[in-house]
């Protein structure tokens, strides 16, 4: 398990017992453009098969941010579901969270981390993430039916 405490008392942890998945579900399903409408069962299954990172507020320990990593814990990781509670934004928690994820994965030997974002390029650039060569990556996306354009 990985735990680190920031100078102001915020704590980053991979302890699954500390993850408040009901809270994470509420954030993702109602306020995260990539997961709107995601049901609780899907959130629970996704975190069960991943490394979950929670940021907890000093004092009361309430979870205020989350990130999920799908990884083989050896060579590759997909960073996803990065979310900071709106009331906690502006404190550098997102950058600190992703930096902690990056550093923990480096300790495991993971050398390639991918992610996707529409609007947070600046956050990730601060941590040395770079755009990928689009002609090298392929995708099979079954979220939308190619013929009808409707969700499956």
BALOBA-1460 file (C-alpha; in Angstrom, 3 decimals):
// residues 152
<rec num="1" residu="x" x="0.000" y="0.000" z="0.000"/>
<rec num="2" residu="x" x="1.139" y="3.515" z="-0.822"/>
<rec num="3" residu="x" x="0.499" y="6.519" z="1.437"/>
<rec num="4" residu="x" x="2.014" y="10.008" z="1.386"/>
<rec num="5" residu="x" x="1.082" y="13.128" z="3.343"/>
<rec num="6" residu="x" x="1.424" y="16.653" z="1.989"/>
<rec num="7" residu="x" x="2.820" y="19.445" z="4.193"/>
<rec num="8" residu="x" x="-0.694" y="20.861" z="4.711"/>
<rec num="9" residu="x" x="-2.020" y="17.487" z="5.909"/>
<rec num="10" residu="x" x="-3.778" y="16.163" z="2.794"/>
<rec num="11" residu="x" x="-3.079" y="12.455" z="2.436"/>
<rec num="12" residu="x" x="-2.830" y="10.345" z="-0.711"/>
<rec num="13" residu="x" x="-3.487" y="6.636" z="-0.242"/>
<rec num="14" residu="x" x="-4.053" y="3.468" z="-2.258"/>
<rec num="15" residu="x" x="-5.802" y="1.788" z="0.681"/>
<rec num="16" residu="x" x="-9.025" y="0.402" z="-0.861"/>
<rec num="17" residu="x" x="-10.715" y="0.549" z="2.562"/>
<rec num="18" residu="x" x="-10.401" y="4.344" z="2.504"/>
<rec num="19" residu="x" x="-12.008" y="4.803" z="-0.918"/>
<rec num="20" residu="x" x="-15.555" y="6.131" z="-0.646"/>
<rec num="21" residu="x" x="-16.961" y="4.592" z="-3.826"/>
<rec num="22" residu="x" x="-20.439" y="6.023" z="-3.222"/>
<rec num="23" residu="x" x="-18.856" y="9.467" z="-3.253"/>
<rec num="24" residu="x" x="-16.683" y="8.624" z="-6.267"/>
<rec num="25" residu="x" x="-19.757" y="7.343" z="-8.085"/>
<rec num="26" residu="x" x="-21.625" y="10.596" z="-7.390"/>
<rec num="27" residu="x" x="-18.710" y="12.652" z="-8.759"/>
<rec num="28" residu="x" x="-18.229" y="10.574" z="-11.879"/>
<rec num="29" residu="x" x="-21.882" y="9.971" z="-12.723"/>
<rec num="30" residu="x" x="-22.966" y="13.595" z="-12.330"/>
<rec num="31" residu="x" x="-19.934" y="15.835" z="-12.908"/>
<rec num="32" residu="x" x="-17.279" y="14.031" z="-14.998"/>
<rec num="33" residu="x" x="-17.853" y="14.435" z="-18.760"/>
<rec num="34" residu="x" x="-16.292" y="11.035" z="-19.500"/>
<rec num="35" residu="x" x="-18.471" y="9.080" z="-17.038"/>
<rec num="36" residu="x" x="-21.845" y="10.843" z="-16.897"/>
<rec num="37" residu="x" x="-24.532" y="8.347" z="-15.963"/>
<rec num="38" residu="x" x="-22.083" y="5.586" z="-14.995"/>
<rec num="39" residu="x" x="-23.804" y="3.280" z="-12.527"/>
<rec num="40" residu="x" x="-22.464" y="2.349" z="-9.092"/>
<rec num="41" residu="x" x="-21.900" y="-1.301" z="-9.999"/>
<rec num="42" residu="x" x="-19.649" y="-0.291" z="-12.886"/>
<rec num="43" residu="x" x="-17.678" y="2.064" z="-10.623"/>
<rec num="44" residu="x" x="-17.238" y="-0.715" z="-8.054"/>
<rec num="45" residu="x" x="-16.111" y="-3.255" z="-10.677"/>
<rec num="46" residu="x" x="-13.736" y="-0.750" z="-12.280"/>
<rec num="47" residu="x" x="-12.038" y="0.065" z="-8.979"/>
<rec num="48" residu="x" x="-11.909" y="-3.624" z="-7.965"/>
<rec num="49" residu="x" x="-9.799" y="-4.326" z="-11.053"/>
<rec num="50" residu="x" x="-7.554" y="-1.268" z="-10.712"/>
<rec num="51" residu="x" x="-5.367" y="0.634" z="-8.271"/>
<rec num="52" residu="x" x="-7.479" y="3.369" z="-6.714"/>
<rec num="53" residu="x" x="-5.858" y="6.507" z="-5.312"/>
<rec num="54" residu="x" x="-7.795" y="8.656" z="-2.872"/>
<rec num="55" residu="x" x="-6.906" y="12.103" z="-1.538"/>
<rec num="56" residu="x" x="-8.187" y="12.678" z="1.989"/>
<rec num="57" residu="x" x="-8.655" y="16.017" z="3.704"/>
<rec num="58" residu="x" x="-6.719" y="16.797" z="6.893"/>
<rec num="59" residu="x" x="-8.692" y="16.656" z="10.115"/>
<rec num="60" residu="x" x="-11.788" y="14.688" z="9.156"/>
<rec num="61" residu="x" x="-10.148" y="12.396" z="6.565"/>
<rec num="62" residu="x" x="-12.972" y="12.936" z="4.077"/>
<rec num="63" residu="x" x="-12.095" y="11.887" z="0.535"/>
<rec num="64" residu="x" x="-11.855" y="14.907" z="-1.773"/>
<rec num="65" residu="x" x="-10.202" y="13.505" z="-4.917"/>
<rec num="66" residu="x" x="-9.665" y="10.248" z="-6.753"/>
<rec num="67" residu="x" x="-7.714" y="8.624" z="-9.566"/>
<rec num="68" residu="x" x="-7.837" y="5.103" z="-10.948"/>
<rec num="69" residu="x" x="-5.007" y="3.214" z="-12.649"/>
<rec num="70" residu="x" x="-5.446" y="0.139" z="-14.826"/>
<rec num="71" residu="x" x="-2.044" y="-1.545" z="-14.889"/>
<rec num="72" residu="x" x="-0.046" y="-4.756" z="-15.095"/>
<rec num="73" residu="x" x="2.133" y="-3.256" z="-12.311"/>
<rec num="74" residu="x" x="5.231" y="-3.933" z="-14.413"/>
<rec num="75" residu="x" x="5.353" y="-2.103" z="-17.751"/>
<rec num="76" residu="x" x="2.165" y="-0.183" z="-18.560"/>
<rec num="77" residu="x" x="-0.589" y="1.869" z="-16.925"/>
<rec num="78" residu="x" x="-3.733" y="3.702" z="-18.031"/>
<rec num="79" residu="x" x="-4.518" y="6.659" z="-15.759"/>
<rec num="80" residu="x" x="-8.228" y="7.464" z="-15.650"/>
<rec num="81" residu="x" x="-11.118" y="8.754" z="-13.550"/>
<rec num="82" residu="x" x="-9.037" y="11.621" z="-12.160"/>
<rec num="83" residu="x" x="-11.416" y="13.898" z="-10.267"/>
<rec num="84" residu="x" x="-11.048" y="16.615" z="-7.617"/>
<rec num="85" residu="x" x="-14.145" y="17.733" z="-5.710"/>
<rec num="86" residu="x" x="-15.195" y="21.186" z="-6.909"/>
<rec num="87" residu="x" x="-14.920" y="22.796" z="-3.454"/>
<rec num="88" residu="x" x="-11.312" y="21.569" z="-3.154"/>
<rec num="89" residu="x" x="-10.068" y="22.771" z="-6.533"/>
<rec num="90" residu="x" x="-7.447" y="25.496" z="-6.758"/>
<rec num="91" residu="x" x="-5.210" y="23.972" z="-4.078"/>
<rec num="92" residu="x" x="-2.962" y="21.996" z="-6.418"/>
<rec num="93" residu="x" x="-4.513" y="18.692" z="-5.374"/>
<rec num="94" residu="x" x="-4.936" y="17.414" z="-8.945"/>
<rec num="95" residu="x" x="-1.298" y="17.997" z="-9.802"/>
<rec num="96" residu="x" x="-0.201" y="16.502" z="-6.475"/>
<rec num="97" residu="x" x="-2.462" y="13.463" z="-6.967"/>
<rec num="98" residu="x" x="-1.217" y="12.735" z="-10.485"/>
<rec num="99" residu="x" x="2.395" y="13.304" z="-9.397"/>
<rec num="100" residu="x" x="1.891" y="10.780" z="-6.606"/>
<rec num="101" residu="x" x="0.389" y="8.284" z="-9.048"/>
<rec num="102" residu="x" x="3.320" y="8.796" z="-11.432"/>
<rec num="103" residu="x" x="5.875" y="8.353" z="-8.656"/>
<rec num="104" residu="x" x="4.199" y="5.252" z="-7.201"/>
<rec num="105" residu="x" x="4.040" y="3.619" z="-10.621"/>
<rec num="106" residu="x" x="7.722" y="4.425" z="-11.171"/>
<rec num="107" residu="x" x="8.516" y="2.584" z="-7.929"/>
<rec num="108" residu="x" x="6.736" y="-0.459" z="-9.402"/>
<rec num="109" residu="x" x="8.853" y="-0.193" z="-12.565"/>
<rec num="110" residu="x" x="6.037" y="1.059" z="-14.802"/>
<rec num="111" residu="x" x="7.608" y="3.166" z="-17.527"/>
<rec num="112" residu="x" x="4.636" y="4.034" z="-19.753"/>
<rec num="113" residu="x" x="1.496" y="5.783" z="-18.514"/>
<rec num="114" residu="x" x="-1.250" y="6.816" z="-20.912"/>
<rec num="115" residu="x" x="-4.272" y="9.000" z="-20.262"/>
<rec num="116" residu="x" x="-6.924" y="10.906" z="-22.148"/>
<rec num="117" residu="x" x="-8.255" y="14.389" z="-21.416"/>
<rec num="118" residu="x" x="-10.291" y="17.053" z="-23.154"/>
<rec num="119" residu="x" x="-9.478" y="19.966" z="-20.870"/>
<rec num="120" residu="x" x="-6.623" y="19.306" z="-18.431"/>
<rec num="121" residu="x" x="-3.572" y="19.225" z="-20.686"/>
<rec num="122" residu="x" x="-1.862" y="21.922" z="-18.613"/>
<rec num="123" residu="x" x="-2.152" y="19.900" z="-15.399"/>
<rec num="124" residu="x" x="-0.538" y="16.869" z="-16.990"/>
<rec num="125" residu="x" x="2.118" y="18.880" z="-18.859"/>
<rec num="126" residu="x" x="3.424" y="20.131" z="-15.480"/>
<rec num="127" residu="x" x="4.203" y="16.475" z="-14.724"/>
<rec num="128" residu="x" x="6.002" y="15.820" z="-18.048"/>
<rec num="129" residu="x" x="3.099" y="14.120" z="-19.861"/>
<rec num="130" residu="x" x="3.389" y="14.747" z="-23.609"/>
<rec num="131" residu="x" x="0.984" y="14.329" z="-26.542"/>
<rec num="132" residu="x" x="1.259" y="10.925" z="-28.188"/>
<rec num="133" residu="x" x="1.997" y="10.190" z="-31.813"/>
<rec num="134" residu="x" x="-1.563" y="9.654" z="-33.043"/>
<rec num="135" residu="x" x="-0.522" y="7.429" z="-35.930"/>
<rec num="136" residu="x" x="0.932" y="4.866" z="-33.493"/>
<rec num="137" residu="x" x="-2.200" y="4.267" z="-31.423"/>
<rec num="138" residu="x" x="-5.362" y="2.478" z="-32.432"/>
<rec num="139" residu="x" x="-8.667" y="2.170" z="-30.651"/>
<rec num="140" residu="x" x="-11.700" y="-0.098" z="-30.597"/>
<rec num="141" residu="x" x="-14.471" y="1.956" z="-28.977"/>
<rec num="142" residu="x" x="-17.699" y="0.075" z="-28.406"/>
<rec num="143" residu="x" x="-19.411" y="2.851" z="-26.486"/>
<rec num="144" residu="x" x="-21.133" y="4.005" z="-29.688"/>
<rec num="145" residu="x" x="-22.549" y="1.792" z="-32.430"/>
<rec num="146" residu="x" x="-20.869" y="2.810" z="-35.703"/>
<rec num="147" residu="x" x="-23.974" y="2.225" z="-37.828"/>
<rec num="148" residu="x" x="-26.567" y="4.032" z="-35.702"/>
<rec num="149" residu="x" x="-24.369" y="6.346" z="-33.638"/>
<rec num="150" residu="x" x="-26.380" y="5.394" z="-30.545"/>
<rec num="151" residu="x" x="-25.059" y="4.084" z="-27.250"/>
<rec num="152" residu="x" x="-25.115" y="0.326" z="-26.915"/>
